[in-house]
Amino acid sequence: MKKIFLVAALVFCAANANAKLSLRSVFSDGMVLQQNTGAAIWGEADANAEISIKTSWAARPWKIRADENGIWKASIPTCGASYVPQTITVRSNKEEISIKDVLIGEVWFASGQSNMEMPVSGFFNCPVENAVEVISNAPGKDNVRMFTVKKTQSYEPLDDVVAGEWKGAEPANIAGMSATAFFFARKLNQVLDVPVGIILSAYGGARVESWTPKDILETYPDEKLSKEEVEKTQEWIRPYLAYNAMLNPLRGYTIKGFIWYQGCSNVGKHGQFVERMSNMVNRWREEWNDKNATLPFYQVEIAPCETYGGNRTVSPGALLRQAQHDAAHKIPNSAIVVTNDLVDQYEYWNIHPSKKQPVGERLAYLALNRDYGQSGIPCYSPEAISVQRLSDDGEIGIELSGCEWNGLNRTKEIESLEVRGEDGIWHEVKEAEYSWDKKVLVVKSDKVSKPVEVRYGWGDFRPGNLKAWTGLPVSPFDFKID
């Protein structure tokens, strides 16, 4: 009997010696928590162990119990935003973990492919405009912080990211931060004057299917999902592996919303894009328990670039952009940023254009207007709604949203506005005027007596320069004329 008790005691001690209180990697020093919410925090401990969580901003600790597998998850009420560093102490069975330098503010999740991943330091032969100025004018570690997830893939859903850490926006760190996400966060910080945290999880070249779980992809007849088939494809476009490794471990981290810059690798598949983007966003919101779509999803148009393989007649890049706009209209609480004015002519073959600051700031305008009550900040690009014939001599009118009050920025030297006659030939229109009376953009070409189609910025690389008074560019469009 003594031997039995001795063995039992040794087993108990061994089990406790192996027990380890732990947190997921994102819950670490320097983290930012979403203000005025029940912020999620989770990890592992002994099976059925009691977990005590004490924060420096609350008088009493919160207590929960791990499940039979040792998994625990708590929802901790947060206070209003502050630059004052806080601490969180987690205890269980005499073990203790302390998280230091915690700030409370606004948190956003940034994802997509290489144009979201692209750091302030740029890629090889692809710099970010004014990078040194940006780095030298660092806002400070307490103004903007970013948790950058290491790029990795997994055939099975992971519980934690492979690597990642919170870094503040100091000169030593900014060069390695996502440029688009940084400029987004910096603008929010400037306007709201609260700490802004970004969780960056992006993978260059990824498809929408890369960020979609396997069970959804199994409903797509064209997706081959066995390990053997997946490994035949190029690494960066593989389905569901980025989701498993870089999204699954972070699902449920309390955030304000999502920003997304992706689409190049789905060019040529525009017919299925709207459905698949919608399915991906819906699943992400399920993972965040966002049944009412309260978390906004803001995306960015793919960059103008000749590499999409189109021509003057067929443009897969333009068709994918249109699908992005269609998805933004279909997905609840969603919007899109236009980018066709943010390239220079020499960048026609560059999938990573240098002007990242306006991209990030336009995303911020959406958030500030729609989510933070800053209605005085314009955020929408004009979109073509309809086209009509105004006369029998070839004059047509294009109805544009958001232009009724103050029109457009120019009437001359317009770029990428074209009309096509019955002979099938496209002609540039360099002059057009927004009519105060008719509330349309009046377009006419002396070379086309009866236009049958009009388009603007429509092509793989067709930069335009029409803008609203706000400086926000007109969205590309292509309309047949009845």
C-alpha positions as CSV (number, residue, x, y, z in Angstrom):
1,M,0.0,0.0,0.0
2,K,2.9,2.4,0.9
3,K,4.4,1.7,-2.6
4,I,1.1,2.5,-4.2
5,F,0.9,5.9,-2.4
6,L,4.5,6.6,-3.2
7,V,4.0,5.9,-6.9
8,A,0.8,8.1,-6.9
9,A,2.7,10.9,-5.2
10,L,5.5,10.7,-7.7
11,V,3.1,10.8,-10.6
12,F,1.3,13.8,-9.1
13,C,4.6,15.7,-8.6
14,A,5.7,14.8,-12.1
15,A,2.5,16.1,-13.6
16,N,2.8,19.3,-11.7
17,A,6.5,19.7,-12.6
18,N,5.5,19.5,-16.3
19,A,2.6,21.9,-15.9
20,K,3.3,25.3,-17.3
21,L,1.2,28.4,-17.2
22,S,1.5,30.1,-20.5
23,L,0.0,32.9,-22.7
24,R,-0.1,33.1,-26.5
25,S,2.7,35.1,-28.0
26,V,0.6,38.1,-28.8
27,F,-0.1,38.7,-25.1
28,S,3.4,40.0,-24.3
29,D,5.3,43.1,-23.2
30,G,4.4,46.2,-25.2
31,M,1.0,45.0,-26.3
32,V,-2.0,47.2,-27.0
33,L,-5.5,46.3,-25.8
34,Q,-8.7,47.7,-27.3
35,Q,-10.2,50.3,-25.0
36,N,-13.6,50.1,-23.3
37,T,-14.2,46.5,-24.2
38,G,-14.0,43.0,-22.7
39,A,-10.5,42.3,-24.1
40,A,-9.8,38.6,-24.7
41,I,-6.7,37.0,-23.2
42,W,-6.0,33.3,-23.3
43,G,-3.4,30.5,-22.8
44,E,-2.8,27.2,-21.0
45,A,-2.4,25.9,-17.5
46,D,-3.0,22.7,-15.6
47,A,-6.3,21.0,-16.3
48,N,-9.1,22.6,-14.4
49,A,-6.7,25.0,-12.7
50,E,-8.0,28.3,-11.3
51,I,-6.5,31.3,-13.2
52,S,-6.3,34.8,-11.5
53,I,-5.8,37.8,-13.7
54,K,-4.9,41.1,-12.1
55,T,-4.6,44.4,-14.0
56,S,-3.1,47.6,-12.8
57,W,-6.2,49.5,-13.8
58,A,-8.7,47.5,-11.8
59,A,-9.0,46.9,-8.1
60,R,-10.0,43.3,-8.1
61,P,-8.6,40.3,-10.1
62,W,-10.7,38.3,-12.5
63,K,-10.8,34.5,-11.9
64,I,-11.7,31.8,-14.3
65,R,-10.9,28.1,-14.5
66,A,-9.1,26.2,-17.2
67,D,-10.9,23.4,-19.0
68,E,-10.1,19.7,-18.8
69,N,-7.4,20.2,-21.4
70,G,-5.8,23.1,-19.6
71,I,-7.1,25.7,-22.0
72,W,-8.4,29.0,-20.6
73,K,-9.8,32.2,-22.0
74,A,-10.8,35.3,-20.2
75,S,-12.5,38.6,-21.1
76,I,-11.0,41.5,-19.2
77,P,-12.8,44.8,-19.0
78,T,-10.6,47.6,-20.2
79,C,-10.7,51.3,-19.4
80,G,-10.5,54.3,-21.7
81,A,-7.4,54.8,-23.9
82,S,-4.3,56.1,-22.2
83,Y,-0.5,56.5,-22.8
84,V,0.1,55.4,-19.2
85,P,1.8,52.0,-19.2
86,Q,-0.1,49.2,-17.4
87,T,0.6,45.7,-16.2
88,I,-1.3,42.4,-16.3
89,T,-0.3,39.6,-13.9
90,V,-1.6,36.1,-14.5
91,R,-1.3,33.5,-11.7
92,S,-2.1,29.8,-11.4
93,N,-0.8,27.2,-9.0
94,K,2.0,29.4,-7.7
95,E,3.1,30.2,-11.2
96,E,3.0,33.8,-12.4
97,I,3.4,35.7,-15.7
98,S,3.6,39.5,-15.8
99,I,3.0,41.5,-18.9
100,K,4.6,44.9,-18.8
101,D,4.2,48.2,-20.7
102,V,0.7,47.5,-21.8
103,L,-1.2,50.3,-23.4
104,I,-4.9,50.7,-23.9
105,G,-6.1,52.3,-27.1
106,E,-7.3,51.2,-30.6
107,V,-6.3,47.9,-32.2
108,W,-6.7,46.9,-35.9
109,F,-5.8,43.7,-37.7
110,A,-3.9,44.1,-41.0
111,S,-3.6,41.4,-43.5
112,G,-3.3,40.5,-47.2
113,Q,-0.3,40.0,-49.5
114,S,2.9,41.8,-50.3
115,N,1.6,45.4,-50.6
116,M,0.4,45.1,-47.0
117,E,3.6,43.2,-45.9
118,M,5.9,45.8,-47.7
119,P,7.9,47.5,-44.9
120,V,8.8,51.2,-44.7
121,S,12.3,50.1,-45.9
122,G,10.6,48.7,-49.0
123,F,11.6,45.7,-51.1
124,F,14.6,45.3,-53.4
125,N,14.4,48.0,-56.0
126,C,11.0,49.0,-54.6
127,P,11.4,51.8,-52.1
128,V,8.7,53.5,-50.1
129,E,8.5,57.1,-50.9
130,N,10.1,59.5,-48.3
131,A,11.2,56.5,-46.2
132,V,14.0,58.4,-44.4
133,E,11.7,61.3,-43.5
134,V,9.2,58.9,-42.2
135,I,11.7,57.1,-40.0
136,S,13.3,60.3,-38.7
137,N,9.9,61.7,-37.8
138,A,8.9,58.7,-35.7
139,P,5.8,59.3,-33.7
140,G,7.1,57.4,-30.7
141,K,6.8,53.9,-29.2
142,D,3.6,54.8,-27.2
143,N,1.8,56.3,-30.2
144,V,1.9,53.4,-32.6
145,R,2.8,49.8,-31.9
146,M,2.8,46.8,-34.2
147,F,2.9,43.0,-33.7
148,T,4.3,41.5,-36.9
149,V,3.6,37.8,-37.4
150,K,6.4,35.8,-38.9
151,K,5.5,34.4,-42.3
152,T,4.9,30.7,-42.1
153,Q,2.5,27.9,-43.2
154,S,0.9,24.9,-41.6
155,Y,-1.3,22.0,-42.8
156,E,-3.0,21.9,-39.4
157,P,-4.4,24.9,-37.5
158,L,-1.8,26.2,-35.0
159,D,-2.6,27.4,-31.5
160,D,0.1,30.0,-31.5
161,V,2.1,31.9,-34.1
162,V,5.6,30.7,-34.8
163,A,7.1,34.1,-33.9
164,G,6.1,37.7,-33.4
165,E,6.6,40.6,-31.0
166,W,5.2,44.0,-30.2
167,K,7.4,47.0,-31.3
168,G,6.9,50.7,-30.9
169,A,7.2,53.2,-33.6
170,E,10.7,54.4,-32.9
171,P,13.4,55.1,-35.5
172,A,15.0,51.7,-34.8
173,N,11.8,49.9,-35.5
174,I,9.8,51.7,-38.2
175,A,11.9,50.5,-41.1
176,G,10.6,47.0,-40.5
177,M,7.0,47.9,-40.0
178,S,4.3,47.4,-42.7
179,A,4.2,50.8,-44.5
180,T,0.5,50.8,-45.3
181,A,-0.4,49.7,-41.8
182,F,2.0,52.1,-40.2
183,F,0.6,55.1,-42.1
184,F,-2.9,54.0,-41.2
185,A,-2.1,53.8,-37.5
186,R,-0.2,57.1,-37.5
187,K,-3.1,59.0,-39.0
188,L,-5.5,57.5,-36.4
189,N,-3.1,58.4,-33.7
190,Q,-2.8,62.0,-35.0
191,V,-6.5,62.5,-35.1
192,L,-7.7,60.5,-32.1
193,D,-4.6,61.1,-29.8
194,V,-4.7,57.6,-28.4
195,P,-2.3,54.7,-28.7
196,V,-2.9,52.6,-31.8
197,G,-1.9,48.9,-32.1
198,I,-1.6,46.9,-35.3
199,I,-1.5,43.1,-35.6
200,L,0.1,42.5,-38.9
201,S,-0.4,39.1,-40.5
202,A,0.4,39.3,-44.2
203,Y,2.0,36.9,-46.7
204,G,3.4,38.1,-50.0
205,G,1.7,36.6,-53.1
206,A,-1.1,35.0,-51.0
207,R,-4.5,34.4,-52.6
208,V,-7.9,34.9,-50.9
209,E,-7.9,31.1,-50.6
210,S,-4.6,31.2,-48.7
211,W,-6.5,33.0,-45.9
212,T,-9.6,30.8,-46.0
213,P,-10.0,27.6,-43.9
214,K,-10.0,24.3,-45.5
215,D,-13.6,23.4,-44.8
216,I,-14.8,26.3,-46.9
217,L,-12.3,25.5,-49.7
218,E,-13.7,22.0,-49.8
219,T,-16.8,23.5,-51.3
220,Y,-14.9,25.0,-54.2
221,P,-14.7,22.5,-57.1
222,D,-11.4,23.9,-58.5
223,E,-9.4,23.7,-55.3
224,K,-7.1,20.7,-54.9
225,L,-6.4,20.4,-51.2
226,S,-4.5,17.2,-50.6
227,K,-1.0,17.8,-49.3
228,E,0.5,16.3,-52.4
229,E,-1.5,18.7,-54.7
230,V,-0.9,21.7,-52.5
231,E,2.9,21.2,-52.5
232,K,2.8,21.2,-56.3
233,T,1.8,24.8,-56.3
234,Q,4.0,27.8,-55.7
235,E,4.5,28.4,-52.0
236,W,2.9,31.8,-51.7
237,I,-0.4,30.9,-53.4
238,R,-1.0,27.7,-51.5
239,P,-4.5,27.4,-50.1
240,Y,-5.5,27.6,-46.3
241,L,-1.9,27.2,-45.0
242,A,-1.5,30.9,-44.1
243,Y,-4.9,30.8,-42.4
244,N,-3.8,27.9,-40.3
245,A,-0.5,29.3,-39.2
246,M,-1.0,33.1,-39.2
247,L,-4.7,33.7,-38.6
248,N,-6.0,30.8,-36.5
249,P,-3.7,31.5,-33.5
250,L,-4.9,35.2,-33.4
251,R,-8.6,34.7,-33.9
252,G,-10.6,36.4,-31.2
253,Y,-8.0,39.0,-30.2
254,T,-10.1,42.0,-29.4
255,I,-9.9,44.5,-32.2
256,K,-11.7,47.5,-33.7
257,G,-11.6,46.2,-37.3
258,F,-9.7,44.8,-40.3
259,I,-7.7,46.4,-43.0
260,W,-6.8,44.3,-46.1
261,Y,-4.6,44.9,-49.1
262,Q,-4.7,41.9,-51.5
263,G,-5.9,40.7,-54.8
264,C,-3.0,40.5,-57.3
265,S,-2.8,36.7,-57.0
266,N,-6.5,36.4,-57.8
267,V,-6.2,38.3,-61.1
268,G,-7.8,36.2,-63.8
269,K,-10.3,34.7,-61.3
270,H,-12.6,37.8,-61.0
271,G,-15.7,35.8,-61.7
272,Q,-15.3,33.9,-58.4
273,F,-13.7,36.7,-56.4
274,V,-16.8,38.3,-54.8
275,E,-18.1,35.1,-53.4
276,R,-14.8,34.0,-52.1
277,M,-14.0,37.3,-50.5
278,S,-17.4,37.3,-48.9
279,N,-16.9,33.8,-47.6
280,M,-13.5,34.7,-46.1
281,V,-14.7,37.8,-44.4
282,N,-17.8,36.0,-43.0
283,R,-15.6,33.3,-41.5
284,W,-13.2,35.8,-40.0
285,R,-16.1,37.5,-38.4
286,E,-17.4,34.2,-37.0
287,E,-13.9,33.6,-35.6
288,W,-14.2,37.0,-33.8
289,N,-17.8,36.2,-32.7
290,D,-18.9,39.1,-34.7
291,K,-22.4,38.0,-35.6
292,N,-23.7,41.5,-36.5
293,A,-20.7,42.5,-38.7
294,T,-19.8,45.3,-36.3
295,L,-16.1,44.9,-37.2
296,P,-15.5,46.9,-40.3
297,F,-13.5,45.4,-43.2
298,Y,-11.7,47.9,-45.4
299,Q,-9.8,46.8,-48.4
300,V,-7.4,48.4,-51.0
301,E,-7.6,48.2,-54.8
302,I,-4.8,46.2,-56.4
303,A,-2.1,48.5,-57.8
304,P,-2.0,49.5,-61.4
305,C,0.6,47.3,-63.1
306,E,1.3,45.8,-66.5
307,T,2.2,42.4,-65.1
308,Y,-1.5,41.2,-65.0
309,G,-1.2,40.2,-68.7
310,G,-4.0,42.3,-70.2
311,N,-4.2,44.5,-73.3
312,R,-6.3,47.4,-74.6
313,T,-9.3,45.0,-75.2
314,V,-9.2,42.7,-72.2
315,S,-7.9,43.7,-68.8
316,P,-7.9,41.1,-66.1
317,G,-6.5,43.7,-63.7
318,A,-9.4,46.1,-64.3
319,L,-11.9,43.2,-63.9
320,L,-10.4,42.2,-60.6
321,R,-10.6,45.8,-59.3
322,Q,-14.2,45.9,-60.3
323,A,-14.8,42.6,-58.4
324,Q,-13.1,44.2,-55.4
325,H,-15.6,47.1,-55.5
326,D,-18.4,44.6,-56.0
327,A,-17.2,42.7,-52.9
328,A,-17.0,45.9,-50.9
329,H,-20.6,46.7,-51.8
330,K,-21.8,43.2,-51.0
331,I,-19.9,42.6,-47.7
332,P,-21.7,44.2,-44.8
333,N,-19.8,47.1,-43.1
334,S,-17.1,47.2,-45.8
335,A,-15.5,49.8,-48.0
336,I,-12.6,50.2,-50.4
337,V,-9.7,52.6,-51.1
338,V,-9.0,53.6,-54.7
339,T,-5.3,53.6,-55.8
340,N,-5.3,54.3,-59.6
341,D,-3.8,57.8,-59.0
342,L,-0.9,56.6,-56.8
343,V,1.6,55.4,-59.4
344,D,4.1,57.1,-61.6
345,Q,4.6,56.2,-65.2
346,Y,8.0,54.5,-64.5
347,E,6.2,52.1,-62.1
348,Y,4.2,50.5,-64.9
349,W,6.0,47.2,-64.3
350,N,6.2,47.5,-60.5
351,I,3.6,45.6,-58.5
352,H,4.9,47.4,-55.4
353,P,4.4,51.1,-56.0
354,S,6.2,53.5,-53.7
355,K,3.3,55.8,-52.5
356,K,2.2,53.9,-49.4
357,Q,1.4,56.9,-47.2
358,P,-1.8,57.9,-49.2
359,V,-2.9,54.3,-49.2
360,G,-2.7,54.0,-45.4
361,E,-4.2,57.4,-44.8
362,R,-7.1,56.7,-47.1
363,L,-7.8,53.6,-45.1
364,A,-7.7,55.8,-42.0
365,Y,-10.1,58.3,-43.4
366,L,-12.6,55.4,-43.8
367,A,-12.1,54.4,-40.2
368,L,-12.2,57.9,-38.8
369,N,-15.4,58.8,-40.7
370,R,-17.3,55.6,-40.2
371,D,-16.1,54.2,-36.9
372,Y,-14.9,57.2,-34.9
373,G,-17.6,59.8,-35.5
374,Q,-15.3,62.1,-37.6
375,S,-18.0,62.8,-40.2
376,G,-16.2,66.0,-41.3
377,I,-13.4,63.8,-42.8
378,P,-14.3,62.8,-46.3
379,C,-13.6,59.1,-47.0
380,Y,-15.3,58.0,-50.2
381,S,-14.0,58.1,-53.7
382,P,-16.5,59.1,-56.4
383,E,-18.0,56.2,-58.2
384,A,-19.8,56.1,-61.6
385,I,-23.4,55.2,-61.1
386,S,-24.9,55.5,-64.5
387,V,-24.4,57.0,-68.0
388,Q,-26.9,58.7,-70.3
389,R,-27.0,60.3,-73.7
390,L,-27.3,64.0,-73.5
391,S,-27.6,64.9,-77.2
392,D,-27.6,63.4,-80.6
393,D,-24.1,64.7,-81.4
394,G,-22.2,62.3,-79.1
395,E,-22.5,64.1,-75.8
396,I,-22.9,61.8,-72.8
397,G,-23.3,62.4,-69.1
398,I,-21.8,60.2,-66.4
399,E,-23.4,60.3,-63.0
400,L,-20.8,60.2,-60.2
401,S,-21.4,59.8,-56.5
402,G,-20.0,62.4,-54.1
403,C,-19.5,65.2,-56.7
404,E,-22.8,67.0,-56.5
405,W,-21.6,69.7,-54.2
406,N,-18.3,70.8,-55.6
407,G,-17.6,68.8,-58.8
408,L,-14.2,67.5,-59.8
409,N,-10.6,68.8,-59.7
410,R,-10.1,69.5,-63.4
411,T,-11.7,70.0,-66.8
412,K,-8.5,69.7,-69.0
413,E,-5.5,67.4,-69.4
414,I,-7.5,64.4,-68.2
415,E,-5.8,61.1,-68.2
416,S,-7.3,57.7,-69.0
417,L,-10.8,58.8,-69.9
418,E,-11.9,57.2,-73.2
419,V,-15.0,56.7,-75.4
420,R,-15.6,54.0,-78.1
421,G,-17.7,54.4,-81.2
422,E,-19.5,51.8,-83.2
423,D,-16.3,51.1,-85.2
424,G,-14.7,49.7,-82.0
425,I,-11.9,52.2,-81.8
426,W,-11.2,53.9,-78.5
427,H,-10.4,57.6,-78.3
428,E,-8.9,59.6,-75.5
429,V,-11.0,62.4,-74.0
430,K,-8.7,65.1,-72.6
431,E,-11.4,67.7,-71.7
432,A,-14.6,67.2,-69.8
433,E,-16.6,69.2,-67.3
434,Y,-18.8,68.4,-64.4
435,S,-22.1,70.1,-65.0
436,W,-23.6,72.1,-62.0
437,D,-27.0,71.9,-63.6
438,K,-27.1,68.3,-64.8
439,K,-25.0,66.9,-62.0
440,V,-23.1,64.7,-64.4
441,L,-19.6,64.6,-65.9
442,V,-20.2,65.8,-69.5
443,V,-18.1,63.8,-72.0
444,K,-17.7,64.3,-75.7
445,S,-15.2,63.4,-78.4
446,D,-15.1,65.1,-81.8
447,K,-14.0,61.8,-83.2
448,V,-17.0,59.8,-82.0
449,S,-20.5,60.8,-83.2
450,K,-22.3,58.0,-81.5
451,P,-20.4,56.6,-78.4
452,V,-21.3,53.1,-77.4
453,E,-19.0,52.7,-74.4
454,V,-17.1,55.0,-72.0
455,R,-14.4,54.1,-69.5
456,Y,-12.0,55.7,-67.1
457,G,-8.8,54.2,-65.6
458,W,-9.8,50.9,-67.1
459,G,-6.8,48.7,-67.7
460,D,-4.0,46.9,-66.0
461,F,-2.0,50.1,-65.9
462,R,-4.2,53.1,-66.7
463,P,-3.5,55.8,-64.0
464,G,-6.0,58.6,-63.8
465,N,-6.1,62.1,-62.4
466,L,-9.8,62.9,-61.9
467,K,-10.5,63.6,-58.3
468,A,-13.2,65.1,-56.1
469,W,-12.5,68.3,-54.2
470,T,-11.4,66.1,-51.3
471,G,-8.4,64.8,-53.3
472,L,-9.9,61.4,-53.4
473,P,-9.7,59.8,-56.9
474,V,-12.6,58.8,-59.1
475,S,-12.9,55.0,-59.1
476,P,-12.2,53.2,-62.4
477,F,-15.3,52.4,-64.5
478,D,-16.5,50.9,-67.8
479,F,-20.0,51.5,-69.0
480,K,-21.9,50.4,-72.1
481,I,-24.2,53.1,-73.4
482,D,-27.8,52.2,-74.4
